[in-house]
Amino acid sequence: MSENYDSQAYWRATLSLLTKVLIIWALVSYGAGILFADSLNGIMLAGYPLGFWFAQNGAIYVFIILIFWYGKKMNEIDRKFGVEEE
């Protein structure tokens, strides 16, 4: 691990990524599953109303995608600042 990196810039990049992940998480879990469920229920997906589908299945799929996306982006940030794992 390099001790010669801009720790404040690294922390800003990390917090920016975390903020994006949390916003997406909140919109999908709370927004699509609860707040916008009534308007989404007018759309059918696999025979089920979209609001119900997001509350039951879609949020889980999005969370799994977010986990892998976060890992990929965090590795990119680590490489950019020279603190990647060896």
Beta strands, then each sheet from edge to edge (+ up, - down):
strand 1: 44-45
strand 2: 48-49
sheet 1: 1+ 2-
end
